């Protein structure tokens, strides 16, 4: 279908859709809406940003458009952020309908939710835990339920909500219609579809490859200890772009956002430790375009519906393909082109190859941006901003007055203004070197690899990360210059290029590891394979008494 007018929707819904700026339905909308309006159960696969919210929200509103004050529609979402976003979309689409709705989720007060449910609502959007709580309290009655939507069912499975979902499905009347939306279809989700859906129609308009084909994907090889420096340089060559940075842990998210802020970059973090009001403030800054960088964990970013994200950065290679697809799907939304960058250590290369093989894509390998790269991109951005500047008349008056009050030429005045701008921003005025930073270069291969010996090992809880961090932070050894690390109970051998090892030993005789000051020395060559058998000296032969 080429227009929304061809879909079986009420005129009031079509008007609301037009007010949102939508002109043509996306493939998932064109396929799902007619089937849901007709009352069919559906299983829909669609990536984030494909328009799936409207694909289930519009037909749900069409089915319950007359209202009535009883819960006739229920939408389950894996996270509070996604639930809040879906609730806002429902409110916008149903602005002209006599329908009341509420969004319920954990971390919010029960009082307004209970009050709204007692006064009567037609549709409930919520997270599994809070919806189940209201069912157990008796404050939520599903006896009149007509439409049940499971949004991002695979994510509910990953977050451990699958038992709650089944409990809620079991509390709904058998006559309800079920629409299951899931980017992937693991076995437990397929089992739910088999047990709770009636002759479902499968809507699969997008293959997995399509989930990433519209996004320019790049990979940067960098040591673990230098990922933040690489991130800063990547951000500097993309001025004017809104970035979403993914980290593995909450602590890492907070640390990355804090370090970016200290460097003058407008950044903030969203993660599970934030209270709901704080999360909403961060998301509000993001939607208002007051943030250049949002650092997030997987769960916290669910429901983040911000169309202007131009670039997604993975600080680590995700362990599973679905997480990678969901993450980079936050850019390139609503038909826009998107960009994604993943930071890859030497140990993560196998994961990168697995991503490429599974998704059937070639992830382009790029270098860490150089000083010259940053300067060129900032100059391009400055030129574009100057050429597109508006309302110049007041500025012209001030410039003319300054020229008259000083003996500066126009060129000198412009240069001084630019220098002042650079002092208060990250603008780089010097062209800089076009060579990659020392820490990002491949390790030198001239000369043999040798080993440094450390009299400390597993019995002291020593880990490879401790050694890499100490050599990098204290000795300035780039992570990609460190070879094999062999840790034994009470000793450790670290492989380094010969020149690097000699330099470290010249400058450092000891290293702090796990609270111990450990002496460093060049290791003697270790023999390959098991030691050869040596006959026991006569004086050490075991004495055997004569019988």
C-alpha positions in Angstrom: 0.0 0.0 0.0 1.4 3.4 -1.0 -0.6 5.6 1.4 -2.1 5.4 4.9 -5.5 6.3 3.4 -5.6 2.9 1.8 -5.4 1.2 5.2 -8.6 0.2 7.1 -8.3 3.0 9.7 -10.7 5.6 11.2 -10.4 9.1 9.7 -9.5 10.4 13.2 -6.5 8.0 13.2 -5.5 9.0 9.7 -5.6 12.7 10.7 -3.4 11.9 13.7 -0.9 10.0 11.5 -0.8 12.9 9.1 -0.2 15.3 12.0 2.8 13.2 13.0 4.3 13.8 9.5 3.8 10.2 8.2 2.9 9.9 4.6 3.5 6.3 3.5 3.3 3.2 5.7 6.5 1.2 6.3 6.5 -2.4 5.1 5.7 -3.7 8.6 2.8 -1.3 8.9 1.4 -2.1 5.5 1.5 -5.9 6.3 0.5 -5.9 10.0 -2.3 -3.2 10.3 -4.9 -4.9 8.0 -4.4 -8.3 9.6 -4.7 -6.9 13.1 -7.8 -4.8 12.2 -9.4 -8.0 10.9 -8.8 -9.7 14.3 -6.1 -12.1 13.3 -3.3 -13.1 15.6 0.1 -12.2 14.2 3.7 -12.9 14.7 5.8 -10.0 13.3 9.5 -9.7 12.9 10.8 -6.1 12.5 13.9 -4.3 13.5 14.0 -1.3 15.8 13.2 1.9 13.9 11.0 0.1 11.3 7.8 1.7 12.5 6.6 -1.3 14.4 5.0 0.8 17.2 2.5 2.3 14.8 2.1 -1.2 13.3 0.4 -2.4 16.5 -0.8 0.8 18.1 -3.0 2.0 15.2 -4.9 -1.3 14.7 -5.3 -1.6 18.5 -6.8 1.9 18.6 -9.0 1.0 15.7 -10.4 -2.0 17.5 -11.2 -0.1 20.7 -11.9 3.3 19.3 -15.3 3.6 21.0 -13.8 3.4 24.5 -15.9 2.1 27.3 -13.9 2.5 30.4 -12.7 -1.1 30.7 -9.3 -2.4 29.8 -9.7 -3.6 26.2 -6.1 -3.2 25.1 -2.8 -4.3 26.8 0.7 -3.7 25.5 3.6 -5.4 27.3 7.1 -3.9 26.9 10.4 -5.1 28.4 11.6 -1.8 29.9 10.0 1.3 31.4 11.6 3.5 28.8 10.0 1.6 25.9 6.7 1.5 27.8 6.7 5.3 28.3 7.6 5.8 24.6 4.8 3.5 23.4 2.4 5.3 25.8 3.3 8.7 24.3 2.7 7.4 20.8 -0.7 5.9 21.8 -1.7 9.3 23.2 -0.6 11.1 20.0 -2.4 8.6 17.7 -5.6 8.5 19.7 -5.8 12.3 20.4 -9.2 12.5 18.7 -10.6 9.3 20.2 -12.6 8.9 23.4 -10.0 6.6 24.8 -8.1 6.8 28.1 -4.8 5.0 28.7 -2.2 4.6 31.4 1.4 3.5 31.5 2.5 1.3 34.4 6.1 0.4 35.3 8.3 -0.3 38.2 10.1 2.5 40.1 7.0 4.7 39.9 4.5 5.4 42.6 1.5 3.0 42.8 -0.9 5.8 43.9 -1.6 7.5 40.5 -1.7 4.2 38.8 -4.2 2.8 41.2 -6.3 5.9 40.9 -6.4 5.8 37.1 -7.2 2.1 37.1 -10.1 2.6 39.5 -11.5 5.5 37.4 -11.5 3.3 34.3 -9.0 3.1 31.4 -9.3 1.5 27.9 -5.7 0.6 27.3 -2.7 -0.2 29.5 0.9 -0.1 28.5 3.3 -1.6 31.0 6.3 -3.7 32.0 5.6 -7.4 32.9 6.5 -7.0 36.6 4.3 -4.1 37.3 1.4 -5.4 35.3 1.6 -8.7 37.2 1.7 -6.8 40.5 -1.6 -5.0 39.6 -3.2 -8.3 38.6 -2.2 -9.9 42.0 -3.6 -6.8 43.8 -6.8 -7.0 41.9 -6.4 -3.4 40.6 -6.2 -4.6 37.0 -9.1 -6.5 35.4 -8.5 -8.2 32.1 -11.9 -9.8 31.7 -12.8 -7.4 28.9 -9.4 -7.6 27.1 -9.7 -7.7 23.3 -6.1 -7.0 22.1 -2.9 -8.2 23.7 0.4 -7.0 22.2 3.9 -8.3 23.2 6.5 -5.8 22.0 10.2 -7.0 21.8 9.3 -10.5 23.1 12.9 -11.7 22.6 14.2 -9.0 24.8 11.7 -10.0 27.5 13.1 -13.5 27.3 16.7 -12.2 27.6 15.8 -10.1 30.7 14.1 -13.1 32.4 10.5 -11.9 32.1 9.2 -14.9 30.2 7.4 -16.5 33.2 5.7 -13.2 34.0 4.5 -12.9 30.4 3.0 -16.4 30.4 1.3 -15.6 33.7 -0.3 -12.5 32.3 -1.3 -14.3 29.1 -2.9 -17.0 31.2 -5.0 -14.3 33.0 -6.4 -12.9 29.8 -9.6 -14.3 28.3 -9.2 -16.9 25.5 -11.1 -14.7 23.1 -8.4 -12.0 23.1 -6.3 -11.3 20.0 -2.6 -11.6 20.4 0.1 -9.7 18.3 3.7 -10.8 19.0 6.5 -8.6 17.8 10.0 -10.0 18.1 13.2 -9.2 16.1 14.3 -12.8 16.6 12.4 -16.0 17.3 14.2 -18.2 19.9 12.6 -21.5 20.9 10.9 -20.2 24.1 9.2 -17.4 22.1 8.1 -19.9 19.5 6.7 -22.0 22.3 4.6 -19.1 23.6 3.3 -18.5 20.0 2.3 -22.1 19.7 0.6 -22.2 23.1 -1.2 -18.8 23.2 -1.8 -17.7 19.6 -4.6 -19.0 17.4 -3.7 -19.6 13.7 -1.2 -16.7 13.7 -0.3 -15.0 10.5 3.5 -14.5 10.2 4.6 -11.1 9.0 8.3 -11.2 8.1 9.0 -8.3 5.8 12.6 -7.9 6.7 15.4 -10.3 6.7 18.3 -10.2 9.2 20.6 -8.7 6.6 18.2 -5.8 6.1 18.6 -4.9 9.7 22.1 -3.7 9.1 22.4 -3.0 5.3 21.2 0.5 5.7 23.9 1.3 8.3 27.6 2.1 7.5 29.5 -0.2 9.8 33.2 0.4 10.8 35.6 -1.3 13.1 38.6 0.3 14.8 41.4 -2.0 16.2 42.6 -0.6 19.5 44.0 -1.8 22.8 41.5 -2.1 25.8 43.3 0.7 27.7 43.1 3.1 24.8 39.5 2.8 23.8 38.4 6.0 25.5 41.1 8.0 23.7 40.0 6.4 20.4 36.4 7.3 21.2 37.2 11.0 21.9 39.0 11.1 18.5 36.0 9.5 16.7 33.7 12.0 18.3 35.9 14.9 17.2 35.9 13.9 13.6 32.0 13.9 13.6 31.1 17.3 15.0 27.4 18.1 14.9 26.3 14.5 15.2 24.4 12.9 18.1 26.2 9.8 19.3 24.9 6.8 21.3 27.7 4.9 23.0 27.1 1.4 24.4 29.1 -0.1 27.3 28.9 -3.5 29.0 28.4 -2.4 32.5 26.7 0.4 34.5 30.0 1.4 36.1 31.7 1.7 32.6 28.8 3.8 31.3 29.2 6.3 34.2 33.0 6.4 33.9 32.9 7.0 30.1 30.3 9.8 30.4 32.2 11.4 33.2 35.5 11.4 31.3 33.8 12.8 28.2 32.2 15.6 30.3 35.6 16.5 31.8 36.9 16.9 28.3 34.3 19.5 27.4 31.9 17.1 25.5 28.2 17.3 26.3 27.7 13.7 27.6 25.6 11.9 30.1 24.9 8.3 31.0 21.7 6.2 31.4 21.9 2.9 33.3 20.0 0.8 35.8 21.3 2.6 38.9 19.6 5.8 37.9 16.4 6.7 39.7 13.4 7.2 37.3 13.3 11.0 37.6 17.0 11.2 36.8 16.6 8.8 33.8 13.7 11.0 32.5 15.9 14.1 32.8 18.7 12.5 30.8 16.3 11.4 28.1 14.7 14.8 28.0 18.1 16.4 27.4 18.7 13.9 24.6 15.4 14.5 22.9 16.0 18.3 23.2 19.3 17.9 21.4 21.3 19.3 24.4 23.5 16.2 24.5 26.1 15.3 22.0 26.8 11.8 23.5 24.5 9.5 25.5 26.4 6.5 27.1 24.1 3.6 27.9 23.9 -0.1 28.7 21.7 -2.4 26.7 18.7 -2.5 29.0 18.7 1.2 29.7 18.6 2.1 26.0 15.4 0.0 25.4 12.6 2.3 24.3 15.0 5.1 23.4 13.0 6.5 20.5 15.2 9.4 19.3 15.3 9.8 15.5 18.3 12.1 15.4 20.9 9.7 16.6 23.5 9.7 13.8 26.1 7.4 15.1 26.3 4.3 17.4 29.5 3.3 19.1 30.1 -0.1 20.7 32.9 0.1 23.2 33.2 -3.7 23.0 32.1 -6.3 20.5 28.8 -7.6 21.8 28.8 -11.3 22.7 25.7 -12.1 20.7 24.5 -11.0 17.3 21.0 -9.9 18.4 22.5 -7.3 20.8 24.7 -5.9 18.1 21.7 -5.6 15.7 19.5 -4.0 18.3 22.3 -1.5 19.3 23.2 -0.3 15.8 19.4 -0.2 15.0 19.2 3.0 17.1 20.7 4.9 14.2 19.5 5.1 10.6 15.9 5.4 11.7 12.9 6.5 9.7 14.7 5.9 6.4 17.8 7.9 7.3 21.3 6.6 6.8 23.2 5.6 9.9 26.7 5.0 11.0 28.1 2.5 13.6 31.6 2.0 14.9 32.8 -0.9 17.0 36.0 -0.9 19.1 37.9 -4.2 18.7 40.8 -5.5 20.7 43.0 -8.3 19.4 41.2 -10.8 21.6 37.8 -9.7 20.2 38.7 -10.2 16.5 37.1 -13.6 16.4 33.8 -12.0 17.5 34.1 -9.4 14.7 34.6 -12.2 12.2 31.6 -14.0 13.5 29.5 -10.9 13.2 30.5 -10.5 9.6 29.8 -14.1 8.7 26.4 -14.3 10.4 25.1 -10.9 9.1 26.7 -11.4 5.7 28.3 -7.9 5.8 31.8 -6.5 5.4 32.6 -4.3 8.4 35.1 -1.7 7.1 38.3 -1.6 9.1 39.4 2.0 9.7 42.3 3.6 11.7 42.0 5.8 14.7 41.5 9.4 13.5 44.7 11.4 13.4 45.2 15.0 14.4 45.0 16.0 10.8 41.8 14.1 10.3 40.2 16.0 13.3 41.5 19.4 12.1 40.1 18.8 8.5 36.7 17.7 9.7 36.4 20.6 12.2 37.4 23.1 9.5 34.7 21.6 7.2 32.2 22.0 9.9 33.2 25.5 10.7 33.0 26.5 7.0 29.5 25.0 6.8 28.3 26.8 9.9 29.7 30.1 8.7 28.1 29.8 5.3 24.7 28.9 6.7 24.7 31.5 9.6 21.6 33.7 9.7 20.5 37.0 11.2 23.9 38.6 10.5 22.9 42.3 10.6 23.5 42.8 14.4 26.9 41.0 14.0 27.9 43.3 11.1 27.2 46.3 13.2 29.4 45.0 16.0 32.2 44.1 13.6 32.1 47.6 12.0 32.2 49.2 15.4 35.2 47.1 16.5 37.1 47.9 13.3 36.5 51.6 14.0 37.5 51.4 17.7 40.6 49.4 17.2 43.5 49.4 14.7 42.9 45.8 13.8 42.4 44.7 10.2 39.5 42.6 9.2 41.7 39.5 8.9 43.3 40.2 12.3 39.9 40.7 14.0 38.6 37.4 12.5 41.7 35.6 13.6 41.4 36.8 17.2 37.7 35.9 17.3 38.6 32.4 16.0 41.3 32.0 18.6 38.9 33.0 21.4 36.4 30.5 20.0 39.0 27.7 20.1 39.8 28.5 23.7 36.2 27.8 24.8 35.5 24.8 22.5 37.3 21.7 21.2 38.1 23.5 17.9 41.6 22.5 16.7 43.3 25.3 14.8 46.6 23.6 13.9 46.5 21.1 11.1 48.4 18.5 13.2 50.1 15.3 12.1 48.6 12.8 9.7 50.3 10.0 11.5 48.3 7.7 13.8 48.8 8.2 17.5 51.7 6.2 18.9 49.4 4.1 21.1 47.2 3.1 18.2 50.0 1.9 15.9 50.7 -1.8 15.4 53.5 -3.1 17.6 57.0 -2.9 16.1 58.0 -6.1 14.5 61.7 -5.2 14.0 63.7 -7.5 16.3 62.7 -10.6 18.2 60.1 -10.9 20.9 61.4 -11.5 24.3 59.9 -12.2 27.7 59.9 -10.2 31.0 59.9 -12.2 34.2 57.8 -11.3 37.2 57.9 -13.3 40.5 54.1 -13.2 41.0 51.2 -15.3 39.7 47.8 -16.9 40.1 48.4 -17.4 43.9 48.3 -13.6 44.2 45.1 -13.4 42.1 47.0 -11.9 39.2 45.1 -11.5 36.0 46.2 -10.5 32.5 44.3 -7.3 32.7 46.4 -6.3 35.7 49.5 -6.6 33.7 48.2 -4.9 30.6 46.9 -2.0 32.8 50.2 -1.6 34.7 52.4 -1.7 31.6 50.1 0.7 29.8 49.5 3.2 32.6 52.9 3.2 34.3 55.3 2.2 31.6 53.5 3.6 28.5 53.4 0.3 26.7 50.5 0.2 24.2 48.2 -2.8 24.6 48.8 -4.0 21.1 52.5 -4.3 21.7 52.0 -6.9 24.5 52.2 -10.5 23.3 51.5 -13.7 25.1 51.0 -13.5 28.9 51.8 -16.7 30.7 50.7 -16.8 34.4 51.8 -19.6 36.6 51.1 -20.1 40.4 54.0 -18.0 41.5 55.6 -16.5 38.4 54.6 -14.7 35.2 56.1 -14.2 31.8 55.1 -11.3 29.5 56.1 -11.2 25.9 57.2 -7.9 24.4 59.2 -6.7 21.4 62.9 -6.7 22.3 63.3 -3.0 22.0 60.2 -2.3 24.2 61.3 -4.8 26.8 64.8 -3.2 27.1 63.3 0.3 27.3 60.9 -0.8 30.1 63.7 -2.5 32.1 66.0 0.6 31.6 63.3 2.9 33.1 61.5 0.6 35.6 63.0 -1.9 37.9 59.7 -2.6 39.7 56.0 -2.6 39.0 53.0 -2.3 41.3 50.7 -5.3 40.8 47.7 -6.3 43.0 49.2 -4.3 45.9 52.6 -5.9 45.5 55.8 -4.1 44.4 57.2 -6.7 41.9 60.8 -6.7 40.5 61.2 -7.0 36.8 63.9 -8.8 34.9 64.6 -10.2 31.5 63.5 -13.9 31.4 65.9 -16.6 30.4 64.8 -18.4 27.2 62.3 -21.1 28.1 62.8 -24.5 26.6 60.2 -25.8 24.2 58.3 -28.9 25.3 58.8 -31.0 28.4 62.3 -31.2 29.9 64.5 -34.0 28.8 65.1 -36.9 31.2 68.3 -36.7 33.2 69.6 -39.8 35.0 69.5 -39.5 38.8 72.9 -39.0 40.4 74.2 -42.1 42.2 74.0 -40.3 45.6 70.3 -39.5 45.0 69.3 -43.0 44.0 66.6 -44.4 46.3 68.1 -46.8 48.8 66.6 -50.3 48.7 67.5 -52.7 51.5 68.9 -56.0 50.4 66.6 -58.9 51.0 
